[in-house]
Amino acid sequence: MTLIDPFGGQMSSDTVMPTPPYMTPIKPQVTKSDTIPYNVIGITSSVTLTIFSIYLMIKWARDWNKKFTNN
């Protein structure tokens, strides 16, 4: 098999092309204990925003219904 290198020349199939630095895979140095605070913050904010949106829907529904019962 003949490979064509990026510069237009030919290389044999035994040639190993080096990976450019921006494509070199890097294993992240993240442990499970590093991600726990982010998970807790994410879950807490999701629950809080859900409860707040339910509160706003109930408040809006009550105000909406008062408009029709007072007339």
C-alpha positions as CSV (number, residue, x, y, z in Angstrom):
1,M,0.0,0.0,0.0
2,T,1.3,3.4,-0.8
3,L,0.3,6.4,1.3
4,I,0.5,10.0,0.2
5,D,1.9,12.3,2.8
6,P,0.6,15.8,3.4
7,F,3.4,17.3,1.4
8,G,2.6,15.3,-1.8
9,G,5.3,12.7,-1.5
10,Q,4.8,8.9,-1.2
11,M,5.4,6.9,1.9
12,S,5.5,3.2,2.5
13,S,2.8,1.5,4.6
14,D,5.3,1.0,7.5
15,T,5.6,4.7,8.0
16,V,3.9,6.1,11.1
17,M,2.7,9.6,10.8
18,P,2.9,11.6,14.0
19,T,-0.3,13.1,15.3
20,P,-0.3,16.9,15.3
21,P,-0.2,18.4,18.9
22,Y,-3.8,19.7,18.6
23,M,-5.0,16.2,17.8
24,T,-3.1,14.4,20.5
25,P,-5.6,12.7,22.9
26,I,-5.2,13.9,26.4
27,K,-6.6,11.9,29.3
28,P,-8.3,14.3,31.7
29,Q,-7.0,14.3,35.3
30,V,-10.5,14.4,36.8
31,T,-11.5,12.1,39.6
32,K,-15.0,11.3,40.8
33,S,-14.6,13.5,43.9
34,D,-13.9,16.5,41.6
35,T,-17.3,16.2,39.8
36,I,-19.5,15.7,42.9
37,P,-19.9,19.4,43.7
38,Y,-20.9,20.1,40.1
39,N,-23.5,17.3,40.2
40,V,-24.9,18.6,43.5
41,I,-25.1,22.2,42.2
42,G,-26.7,21.0,39.0
43,I,-29.3,18.8,40.7
44,T,-30.0,21.5,43.4
45,S,-30.5,24.2,40.8
46,S,-32.8,22.0,38.7
47,V,-35.0,21.1,41.6
48,T,-35.1,24.7,42.8
49,L,-36.0,26.1,39.4
50,T,-38.7,23.4,38.9
51,I,-40.3,24.2,42.2
52,F,-40.1,27.9,41.4
53,S,-41.8,27.4,38.0
54,I,-44.6,25.4,39.6
55,Y,-45.1,28.1,42.1
56,L,-45.3,30.7,39.3
57,M,-47.8,28.6,37.4
58,I,-50.1,28.1,40.4
59,K,-49.9,31.9,41.2
60,W,-50.7,32.8,37.5
61,A,-53.6,30.3,37.4
62,R,-55.1,31.7,40.6
63,D,-54.9,35.3,39.3
64,W,-56.3,34.2,36.0
65,N,-59.3,32.5,37.7
66,K,-59.9,35.5,39.9
67,K,-60.4,37.6,36.8
68,F,-63.4,35.5,35.8
69,T,-65.0,34.9,39.2
70,N,-65.0,38.6,40.2
71,N,-66.9,39.7,37.2
